[in-house]
Amino acid sequence: MSAIHAFLVQYGLIVVYLGVIVEGESVVIAAGFLAHQHVMNPYAVFLAAFAGSVTGDQAWFFVGRYLGGSGYAQKQMARPAFAKVLDQIHRNKVPFILGFRFIYGIRTISPIAIGVARVSPLLFTGLNLISAAVWAAVMTTIGYLFSQTLERFAGRLHQDHKLIVAGLLLVGVLAAVALARAWYAHRQADA
């Protein structure tokens, strides 16, 4: 067993949990890929992604609700998209809470805005649990199915090659996410 494989077997779910809080989709997709390669358990990946998503969004919600005057919250509130997000919350509270994590570019500011909008913590928590479960299942499945498709084209890979492909995939996805974020930030600055 290679050192990378051993690390992923032992600490992979912790990486998924923390990675979801920090990054999100790309971590879960890569973990879903590894689950298909039998490096990680797909159900455990789902649970780690679910827990990370709930933890991160609950924390940001409470920052918005109780620490709205903090420097970080004020910085987020100054973003051009923040006012649009608040408007959506006031117009479509429940659908917005259920769907914000699927909308690229507003995932981080949305729970802060939901807290600032004074949405009930009980309502947010209930809807957050439902949405996080759906999101974690979808993202894990995307990674799993991507690996399945790749395997069809590449044939059965040796274990070390699987890890190399997974690493390259993760780097590629992270690069794509970074480019998309830079493009989105540039677009927001021009708006």
URKAQUI-V505293 format. One line per field, one symbol per residue. ss: DSSP state (h for helix, s for strand, l for the rest). psi: psi as a letter, one per 40 degrees, with the letter a starting at -180 (. if undefined). burial: b if it has 24 or more other C-alpha atoms within 12 Angstrom, else e. A space follows every 50 residues. Layout:
ss: ???
psi: ???
burial: ???
//
This chain:
ss: llhhhhhhhhhhhhhhhhhhhhllhhhhhhhhhhhhlllllhhhhhhhhh hhhhhhhhhhhhhhhhllllhhhhhhhllhhhhhhhhhhhhlhhhhhhhh hhllllhhhhhhhhhhllllhhhhhhhhhhhhhhhhhhhhhhhhhhhhhh hhhhllllhhhhhhhhhhhhhhhhhhhhhhhhhhhhhhhhl
psi: hiddddddddeddddddddddddbddddddddddddefdihddddddddd dddddddddddddddefdeidddddddeideddddddddddgdddddded eehheeddddddddddefihdddddddddddddddddddddddddddddd dddeihiidddddddddddddddddddddddddddddddd.
burial: eeeebeebbeebbbbbbbbbbebbbbbbbbbbbbbbbbbbbbebbbbbbb bbbbbbbbbbbbbbbeebeeeebeebbebebbeebbeebeeebeebbbbb bbeebbbbbbbbbbbbbbbebeebbebbbbbbbbbbbbbbbbbbbbbbee eeeeeeeeeeebbebbbebbeebeeeeeeeeeeeeeeeeee
//
